[in-house]
Amino acid sequence: MEQEKDSKTLKTGTTTVGIVCKDGVVLAADRRATAGYMIVNKKTVKVEKITDNIALTMAGTVSDAQLLIKLIKAEIQLKDLRTGRKSLVKEVANYLSNMVYNVIRTPSMIQGVTHFVLGGVDDTGNYLFDIFPDGSVTLCDDFISSGSGSYYAYGVLDSEYKENMSVDEGVKLALRAVNAALQRDIASGNGVNVMVITADGAKEVISKSLTVDIRE
């Protein structure tokens, strides 16, 4: 992800991955935040739980992504209280896409650019949505990658993804896809976070830092 440096900072330096499995959804992302060519944070969490059964990955301008995540969490809690039921995954995806649409079209000294990959499980199935920076929302039935490292991640996902794979297989594939980006993309790095969403809820299964010390 990109920390704000100036009004021209619009890159999405990161690698995030979402994978649909037969028994759930897998989300993964690297841990590096950058400002241009500078690494400003090596422990950035880019996989966030929104509700008990919905989570997302983020890419883009850090401040906008953080604010939108806070807002969507609050709005969904209020909506569930008012309606007396848990929101469906597609409802949350559409709600967040409307927020992104409004942000990108609001004049600002620093233009907000955010890209979310939202996954979740509800009574109607397992879902993965691509919420693009322009506010569009796309339902995906296999996998998604976002950020500057997505070119490398897609090479792994395209060649190794299989229908009806288990979440355990999905976690291994997500790690390989993110690792491919870590090896080649300078804006991705410093580790990986992986979250699995099943009928039992969303749970982080891997949180790993990668460090290099020339003294060792």
Contacts in CASP RR format, 6 or more apart in sequence:
PFRMAT RR
TARGET T0000
AUTHOR 0000-0000-0000
METHOD contacts of the structure
MODEL  1
MEQEKDSKTLKTGTTTVGIVCKDGVVLAADRRATAGYMIVNKKTVKVEKI
TDNIALTMAGTVSDAQLLIKLIKAEIQLKDLRTGRKSLVKEVANYLSNMV
YNVIRTPSMIQGVTHFVLGGVDDTGNYLFDIFPDGSVTLCDDFISSGSGS
YYAYGVLDSEYKENMSVDEGVKLALRAVNAALQRDIASGNGVNVMVITAD
GAKEVISKSLTVDIRE
1 12 0 8 1.000
1 13 0 8 1.000
1 14 0 8 1.000
1 32 0 8 1.000
1 33 0 8 1.000
1 34 0 8 1.000
1 44 0 8 1.000
1 46 0 8 1.000
1 58 0 8 1.000
1 59 0 8 1.000
1 60 0 8 1.000
1 61 0 8 1.000
1 62 0 8 1.000
1 65 0 8 1.000
2 9 0 8 1.000
2 10 0 8 1.000
2 11 0 8 1.000
2 12 0 8 1.000
2 13 0 8 1.000
2 33 0 8 1.000
2 34 0 8 1.000
2 35 0 8 1.000
2 36 0 8 1.000
2 60 0 8 1.000
2 61 0 8 1.000
2 62 0 8 1.000
3 9 0 8 1.000
3 33 0 8 1.000
3 34 0 8 1.000
3 35 0 8 1.000
3 40 0 8 1.000
3 41 0 8 1.000
3 62 0 8 1.000
4 35 0 8 1.000
4 61 0 8 1.000
4 62 0 8 1.000
4 63 0 8 1.000
4 110 0 8 1.000
5 35 0 8 1.000
5 36 0 8 1.000
6 110 0 8 1.000
7 109 0 8 1.000
7 110 0 8 1.000
7 111 0 8 1.000
9 35 0 8 1.000
9 36 0 8 1.000
9 61 0 8 1.000
9 110 0 8 1.000
10 61 0 8 1.000
10 111 0 8 1.000
10 112 0 8 1.000
10 113 0 8 1.000
11 36 0 8 1.000
11 60 0 8 1.000
11 148 0 8 1.000
11 187 0 8 1.000
12 59 0 8 1.000
12 60 0 8 1.000
12 113 0 8 1.000
12 115 0 8 1.000
12 133 0 8 1.000
12 146 0 8 1.000
12 147 0 8 1.000
12 148 0 8 1.000
13 32 0 8 1.000
13 34 0 8 1.000
13 59 0 8 1.000
13 60 0 8 1.000
13 147 0 8 1.000
13 148 0 8 1.000
13 149 0 8 1.000
13 185 0 8 1.000
13 187 0 8 1.000
13 188 0 8 1.000
14 29 0 8 1.000
14 30 0 8 1.000
14 32 0 8 1.000
14 33 0 8 1.000
14 46 0 8 1.000
14 58 0 8 1.000
14 59 0 8 1.000
14 60 0 8 1.000
14 146 0 8 1.000
14 147 0 8 1.000
14 148 0 8 1.000
14 149 0 8 1.000
14 187 0 8 1.000
14 188 0 8 1.000
15 29 0 8 1.000
15 30 0 8 1.000
15 145 0 8 1.000
15 146 0 8 1.000
15 147 0 8 1.000
15 148 0 8 1.000
15 149 0 8 1.000
15 150 0 8 1.000
15 152 0 8 1.000
15 153 0 8 1.000
15 177 0 8 1.000
15 178 0 8 1.000
15 181 0 8 1.000
15 182 0 8 1.000
15 185 0 8 1.000
15 188 0 8 1.000
15 189 0 8 1.000
16 27 0 8 1.000
16 28 0 8 1.000
16 29 0 8 1.000
16 30 0 8 1.000
16 46 0 8 1.000
16 47 0 8 1.000
16 57 0 8 1.000
16 58 0 8 1.000
16 59 0 8 1.000
16 115 0 8 1.000
16 117 0 8 1.000
16 145 0 8 1.000
16 146 0 8 1.000
16 147 0 8 1.000
16 150 0 8 1.000
17 26 0 8 1.000
17 27 0 8 1.000
17 28 0 8 1.000
17 29 0 8 1.000
17 57 0 8 1.000
17 117 0 8 1.000
17 143 0 8 1.000
17 144 0 8 1.000
17 145 0 8 1.000
17 153 0 8 1.000
17 157 0 8 1.000
17 174 0 8 1.000
17 177 0 8 1.000
17 178 0 8 1.000
18 25 0 8 1.000
18 26 0 8 1.000
18 27 0 8 1.000
18 28 0 8 1.000
18 57 0 8 1.000
18 117 0 8 1.000
18 119 0 8 1.000
18 128 0 8 1.000
18 143 0 8 1.000
18 144 0 8 1.000
18 145 0 8 1.000
18 174 0 8 1.000
19 25 0 8 1.000
19 26 0 8 1.000
19 27 0 8 1.000
19 128 0 8 1.000
19 142 0 8 1.000
19 143 0 8 1.000
19 157 0 8 1.000
19 161 0 8 1.000
19 165 0 8 1.000
19 170 0 8 1.000
19 173 0 8 1.000
19 174 0 8 1.000
20 126 0 8 1.000
20 127 0 8 1.000
20 128 0 8 1.000
20 140 0 8 1.000
20 141 0 8 1.000
20 142 0 8 1.000
20 143 0 8 1.000
21 126 0 8 1.000
21 164 0 8 1.000
21 165 0 8 1.000
21 166 0 8 1.000
21 167 0 8 1.000
21 169 0 8 1.000
21 170 0 8 1.000
22 126 0 8 1.000
22 164 0 8 1.000
22 165 0 8 1.000
22 166 0 8 1.000
23 126 0 8 1.000
23 166 0 8 1.000
23 167 0 8 1.000
23 198 0 8 1.000
23 199 0 8 1.000
24 120 0 8 1.000
24 121 0 8 1.000
24 126 0 8 1.000
24 167 0 8 1.000
24 196 0 8 1.000
24 197 0 8 1.000
24 198 0 8 1.000
24 199 0 8 1.000
25 119 0 8 1.000
25 120 0 8 1.000
25 121 0 8 1.000
25 126 0 8 1.000
25 127 0 8 1.000
25 128 0 8 1.000
25 167 0 8 1.000
25 196 0 8 1.000
25 197 0 8 1.000
26 167 0 8 1.000
26 170 0 8 1.000
26 171 0 8 1.000
26 173 0 8 1.000
26 174 0 8 1.000
26 194 0 8 1.000
26 195 0 8 1.000
26 196 0 8 1.000
26 197 0 8 1.000
27 47 0 8 1.000
27 55 0 8 1.000
27 56 0 8 1.000
27 57 0 8 1.000
27 117 0 8 1.000
27 119 0 8 1.000
27 174 0 8 1.000
27 194 0 8 1.000
27 195 0 8 1.000
27 196 0 8 1.000
27 197 0 8 1.000
28 47 0 8 1.000
28 57 0 8 1.000
28 171 0 8 1.000
28 174 0 8 1.000
28 175 0 8 1.000
28 177 0 8 1.000
28 178 0 8 1.000
28 192 0 8 1.000
28 193 0 8 1.000
28 194 0 8 1.000
28 195 0 8 1.000
28 206 0 8 1.000
29 46 0 8 1.000
29 47 0 8 1.000
29 57 0 8 1.000
29 58 0 8 1.000
29 178 0 8 1.000
29 192 0 8 1.000
29 193 0 8 1.000
30 46 0 8 1.000
30 178 0 8 1.000
30 181 0 8 1.000
30 182 0 8 1.000
30 188 0 8 1.000
30 189 0 8 1.000
30 190 0 8 1.000
30 191 0 8 1.000
30 192 0 8 1.000
31 42 0 8 1.000
31 43 0 8 1.000
31 44 0 8 1.000
31 45 0 8 1.000
31 46 0 8 1.000
31 189 0 8 1.000
31 190 0 8 1.000
31 191 0 8 1.000
31 192 0 8 1.000
31 193 0 8 1.000
31 209 0 8 1.000
32 39 0 8 1.000
32 41 0 8 1.000
32 42 0 8 1.000
32 44 0 8 1.000
32 187 0 8 1.000
32 188 0 8 1.000
32 189 0 8 1.000
32 190 0 8 1.000
32 191 0 8 1.000
33 39 0 8 1.000
33 40 0 8 1.000
33 41 0 8 1.000
33 42 0 8 1.000
33 44 0 8 1.000
33 62 0 8 1.000
34 40 0 8 1.000
34 187 0 8 1.000
37 186 0 8 1.000
39 190 0 8 1.000
42 189 0 8 1.000
42 190 0 8 1.000
42 209 0 8 1.000
42 211 0 8 1.000
43 190 0 8 1.000
43 209 0 8 1.000
44 62 0 8 1.000
45 193 0 8 1.000
46 57 0 8 1.000
46 58 0 8 1.000
46 59 0 8 1.000
46 193 0 8 1.000
47 55 0 8 1.000
47 56 0 8 1.000
47 57 0 8 1.000
47 193 0 8 1.000
47 194 0 8 1.000
47 195 0 8 1.000
47 204 0 8 1.000
48 55 0 8 1.000
48 56 0 8 1.000
48 57 0 8 1.000
48 58 0 8 1.000
48 69 0 8 1.000
49 55 0 8 1.000
49 195 0 8 1.000
49 202 0 8 1.000
50 56 0 8 1.000
50 69 0 8 1.000
50 72 0 8 1.000
50 73 0 8 1.000
50 76 0 8 1.000
50 92 0 8 1.000
50 118 0 8 1.000
51 73 0 8 1.000
51 76 0 8 1.000
51 80 0 8 1.000
51 86 0 8 1.000
51 87 0 8 1.000
51 92 0 8 1.000
51 202 0 8 1.000
52 86 0 8 1.000
52 201 0 8 1.000
52 202 0 8 1.000
53 86 0 8 1.000
53 89 0 8 1.000
53 120 0 8 1.000
53 121 0 8 1.000
53 122 0 8 1.000
53 197 0 8 1.000
53 201 0 8 1.000
53 202 0 8 1.000
54 87 0 8 1.000
54 89 0 8 1.000
54 92 0 8 1.000
54 118 0 8 1.000
54 119 0 8 1.000
54 120 0 8 1.000
54 197 0 8 1.000
54 202 0 8 1.000
55 118 0 8 1.000
55 119 0 8 1.000
55 120 0 8 1.000
55 195 0 8 1.000
55 197 0 8 1.000
55 202 0 8 1.000
56 69 0 8 1.000
56 96 0 8 1.000
56 116 0 8 1.000
56 117 0 8 1.000
56 118 0 8 1.000
56 119 0 8 1.000
56 131 0 8 1.000
57 116 0 8 1.000
57 117 0 8 1.000
57 146 0 8 1.000
58 65 0 8 1.000
58 69 0 8 1.000
58 114 0 8 1.000
58 115 0 8 1.000
58 116 0 8 1.000
59 65 0 8 1.000
59 114 0 8 1.000
59 115 0 8 1.000
59 116 0 8 1.000
59 146 0 8 1.000
59 147 0 8 1.000
60 112 0 8 1.000
60 113 0 8 1.000
60 114 0 8 1.000
60 115 0 8 1.000
60 133 0 8 1.000
60 147 0 8 1.000
61 110 0 8 1.000
61 111 0 8 1.000
61 112 0 8 1.000
61 113 0 8 1.000
61 114 0 8 1.000
64 103 0 8 1.000
64 112 0 8 1.000
64 113 0 8 1.000
64 114 0 8 1.000
65 114 0 8 1.000
65 116 0 8 1.000
68 96 0 8 1.000
68 99 0 8 1.000
68 100 0 8 1.000
68 103 0 8 1.000
68 114 0 8 1.000
68 116 0 8 1.000
71 99 0 8 1.000
72 92 0 8 1.000
72 95 0 8 1.000
72 96 0 8 1.000
72 99 0 8 1.000
75 95 0 8 1.000
76 87 0 8 1.000
76 92 0 8 1.000
76 95 0 8 1.000
79 87 0 8 1.000
79 91 0 8 1.000
79 95 0 8 1.000
80 86 0 8 1.000
80 87 0 8 1.000
86 122 0 8 1.000
87 95 0 8 1.000
88 122 0 8 1.000
88 124 0 8 1.000
89 118 0 8 1.000
89 119 0 8 1.000
89 120 0 8 1.000
89 121 0 8 1.000
89 122 0 8 1.000
89 124 0 8 1.000
89 125 0 8 1.000
89 127 0 8 1.000
89 129 0 8 1.000
90 127 0 8 1.000
90 129 0 8 1.000
90 139 0 8 1.000
92 118 0 8 1.000
93 118 0 8 1.000
93 119 0 8 1.000
93 127 0 8 1.000
93 129 0 8 1.000
93 131 0 8 1.000
93 137 0 8 1.000
93 139 0 8 1.000
94 137 0 8 1.000
96 116 0 8 1.000
96 118 0 8 1.000
96 131 0 8 1.000
96 137 0 8 1.000
97 129 0 8 1.000
97 131 0 8 1.000
97 135 0 8 1.000
97 136 0 8 1.000
97 137 0 8 1.000
98 135 0 8 1.000
100 114 0 8 1.000
100 116 0 8 1.000
100 131 0 8 1.000
100 132 0 8 1.000
100 133 0 8 1.000
100 134 0 8 1.000
100 135 0 8 1.000
101 134 0 8 1.000
101 135 0 8 1.000
103 112 0 8 1.000
103 114 0 8 1.000
104 111 0 8 1.000
104 112 0 8 1.000
104 113 0 8 1.000
104 133 0 8 1.000
104 134 0 8 1.000
104 135 0 8 1.000
113 133 0 8 1.000
114 133 0 8 1.000
115 131 0 8 1.000
115 132 0 8 1.000
115 133 0 8 1.000
115 146 0 8 1.000
115 147 0 8 1.000
116 131 0 8 1.000
117 128 0 8 1.000
117 129 0 8 1.000
117 130 0 8 1.000
117 131 0 8 1.000
117 144 0 8 1.000
117 145 0 8 1.000
117 146 0 8 1.000
118 128 0 8 1.000
118 129 0 8 1.000
118 131 0 8 1.000
119 127 0 8 1.000
119 128 0 8 1.000
119 129 0 8 1.000
119 197 0 8 1.000
120 126 0 8 1.000
120 127 0 8 1.000
120 128 0 8 1.000
120 197 0 8 1.000
120 202 0 8 1.000
121 127 0 8 1.000
121 197 0 8 1.000
121 198 0 8 1.000
121 199 0 8 1.000
121 201 0 8 1.000
126 197 0 8 1.000
127 139 0 8 1.000
128 139 0 8 1.000
128 140 0 8 1.000
128 141 0 8 1.000
128 143 0 8 1.000
128 144 0 8 1.000
129 137 0 8 1.000
129 138 0 8 1.000
129 139 0 8 1.000
129 140 0 8 1.000
130 137 0 8 1.000
130 138 0 8 1.000
130 140 0 8 1.000
130 144 0 8 1.000
130 146 0 8 1.000
131 137 0 8 1.000
132 138 0 8 1.000
142 161 0 8 1.000
142 163 0 8 1.000
143 157 0 8 1.000
143 161 0 8 1.000
145 153 0 8 1.000
145 154 0 8 1.000
145 157 0 8 1.000
145 177 0 8 1.000
147 188 0 8 1.000
148 185 0 8 1.000
148 187 0 8 1.000
148 188 0 8 1.000
149 181 0 8 1.000
149 184 0 8 1.000
149 185 0 8 1.000
149 187 0 8 1.000
149 188 0 8 1.000
150 181 0 8 1.000
151 181 0 8 1.000
151 185 0 8 1.000
152 177 0 8 1.000
152 180 0 8 1.000
152 181 0 8 1.000
152 183 0 8 1.000
152 184 0 8 1.000
152 185 0 8 1.000
153 177 0 8 1.000
153 178 0 8 1.000
153 180 0 8 1.000
153 181 0 8 1.000
154 177 0 8 1.000
155 177 0 8 1.000
155 180 0 8 1.000
156 173 0 8 1.000
156 176 0 8 1.000
156 177 0 8 1.000
156 180 0 8 1.000
157 173 0 8 1.000
157 177 0 8 1.000
160 173 0 8 1.000
160 176 0 8 1.000
161 173 0 8 1.000
162 169 0 8 1.000
165 173 0 8 1.000
167 196 0 8 1.000
167 198 0 8 1.000
171 194 0 8 1.000
171 196 0 8 1.000
171 205 0 8 1.000
171 206 0 8 1.000
174 194 0 8 1.000
175 192 0 8 1.000
175 194 0 8 1.000
175 206 0 8 1.000
178 188 0 8 1.000
178 192 0 8 1.000
179 192 0 8 1.000
181 188 0 8 1.000
181 189 0 8 1.000
182 188 0 8 1.000
182 189 0 8 1.000
182 191 0 8 1.000
182 192 0 8 1.000
182 210 0 8 1.000
189 210 0 8 1.000
190 209 0 8 1.000
190 210 0 8 1.000
190 211 0 8 1.000
191 208 0 8 1.000
191 209 0 8 1.000
191 210 0 8 1.000
192 206 0 8 1.000
192 208 0 8 1.000
192 210 0 8 1.000
193 204 0 8 1.000
193 206 0 8 1.000
193 207 0 8 1.000
193 208 0 8 1.000
194 204 0 8 1.000
194 205 0 8 1.000
194 206 0 8 1.000
194 207 0 8 1.000
195 202 0 8 1.000
195 203 0 8 1.000
195 204 0 8 1.000
195 205 0 8 1.000
196 202 0 8 1.000
196 203 0 8 1.000
196 205 0 8 1.000
197 203 0 8 1.000
END
